[in-house]
């Protein structure tokens, strides 16, 4: 008599790190598009999280984010990362106008590399979808960026880790007259990510 065993889907620590990096890739691209950092015609539409999203077609941006996220994935598995920050800067004045903080918390007992999460991927994607919708809606209250801007990505790590040659330490990107808005969080049950946008309040 044949026996049938129902197997639950399990997300490993590496798999959870991949989900985080996937969200950041789409989230950062969405922010670059929504905030008008680059011309709309340098983006293409893709479907993910049951949403139509915008991804840059600029090879330099794609390569930069790929290299950043490959390193981030490794550090997330090792629990080195506290926060990732997307910094938007006025090219002319070098003033930081906007900062998107992606804060990381480690959930459960991740001391064992074999630890897994049984949280359904569909539930995680729904939570991510809600955050992405909030990012898209942020254009209704964020100040207009009426200057040429550039962006950079900072990764906040634990002290005393050995940085690869292409990485350098940098100062925190503080904003004058800052105001912050917290988005919804999402969790894989191994990593929890909270997204916060901080911007210069031009009404002060």
LINVEN-V703946 format. One record per residue. RES is the residue in one small letter. PSI is psi as a letter, one per 40 degrees, with the letter a starting at -180 (* if undefined). Layout:
res: (RES:RES)
psi: (PSI:PSI)
//
This chain:
res: (x:x:x:x:x:x:x:x:x:x:x:x:x:x:x:x:x:x:x:x:x:x:x:x:x:x:x:x:x:x:x:x:x:x:x:x:x:x:x:x:x:x:x:x:x:x:x:x:x:x:x:x:x:x:x:x:x:x:x:x:x:x:x:x:x:x:x:x:x:x:x:x:x:x:x:x:x:x:x:x:x:x:x:x:x:x:x:x:x:x:x:x:x:x:x:x:x:x:x:x:x:x:x:x:x:x:x:x:x:x:x:x:x:x:x:x:x:x:x:x:x:x:x:x:x:x:x:x:x:x:x:x:x:x:x:x:x:x:x:x:x:x:x:x:x:x:x:x:x:x:x:x:x:x:x:x:x:x:x:x:x:x:x:x:x:x:x:x:x:x:x:x:x:x:x:x:x:x:x:x:x:x:x:x:x:x:x:x:x:x:x:x:x:x:x:x:x:x:x:x:x:x:x:x)
psi: (h:i:i:h:h:h:h:i:h:h:h:i:d:d:d:d:d:d:d:d:d:d:d:d:d:d:d:d:d:d:d:d:d:d:e:f:d:i:i:d:e:e:i:i:i:i:h:i:f:f:i:h:i:h:h:i:e:h:d:d:d:d:d:d:d:d:d:d:d:d:d:d:d:d:d:d:d:e:f:e:h:d:i:h:h:h:h:h:i:h:d:d:e:e:h:h:d:i:h:h:h:g:h:h:i:h:i:a:g:e:d:h:e:e:i:i:h:e:h:h:d:d:d:d:d:d:d:d:d:d:d:d:d:d:d:d:e:d:e:d:e:i:i:h:g:f:i:h:i:i:i:i:h:i:h:h:i:i:i:f:i:h:h:i:d:e:i:i:i:i:i:i:g:i:h:i:f:i:i:i:h:h:i:i:i:i:i:e:e:d:h:h:h:h:h:h:h:h:i:h:h:e:e:*)
//
